């Protein structure tokens, strides 16, 4: 099993993509693989930005903070809730 990130840590210049989450039926954002952070964590960010573009659109965020919900689920919070579309 991969090492889980530590709550409170930051990761910088994270590339990510939006996707349809079958568990919630919502459009969510996740990190792209190969950046030293699990790609199964969701990134909390602007709903307007993540829903503005088609599924699979690539984004960049300046930084994310590792957080944990009261029920124990880990997630990432984008700095200022912002993601920026990139061409890739």
N, C-alpha and C positions, 0 to 999 in steps of 0.2 A: 504494500500500500504506500502511496506517495505520502511524504511528510505534509501535514496540513500547515498552512501559513499561521502565523501567530497573530492573534487579535491585537489590534493597535498598530501593527506594522504597515508601512507604506510601500507601494510598488510604483515605479515611475515610467512614463511614456508607454503605456499599455495599449496595444492594438487589440481591437475587439470587433464583434459583429452582432447584429441583431438576429433574433431567431424566434420562431413560434414555440412557446413553451406548452407542450401538450398537457402538463399537470394543471396549469392555471388558465390556459386558453388565451394568454396575453403575449404580446410581443415583448421580449426581454433582451438583455445584452449580456454576452459572455466573453471572456478573454479568448483570444486565439491561442492555439497550442504553441509550445516552445518558448515560453517567456518566463519559466520558473514559477508559474502560479497555476493552480488547477483550472482547467477550462470548463469544469462543471459548476463553478461558482457563478452566480449572477451578479451583474454590476448595477447597483442602484444609480439611476441617472434620469435626466429629463425625459418625461413621457413624450413630449412634443418631438424631440430629436429622434428618439428610437422608433417612433411610429411614422415619421415623415417619409422614410425611405423604404424601398422593398426589402423583404427578408434576405439576409445574406450580405447586406451593405456593410462595408468595413469602416471602422471608426478608430479614433485615437483619443485617449484621455491623458491629461497631464500627469495625474496620479490617482491611485485608488488606495483607500484605507480598508484594512481587513476588519470586519465587524461581525458581531454575533447577535442573532435574534434571541428574545427571551426563551423560545422553545429549543434553542441550541443550534439552529441552522446558521452556518457561516455565509456571509455575502461580502461584497466589495462595494464601497461607496465612492463614486467618482468625485473628484475635487469640484466644488461648486455645482455638483450634479450635472456637469457638462461633458458631452462627448462631441467630437468633431469629425465629420465625414472626411475620409481620405480616399484617394485613388490608389488602388493596389492591383 
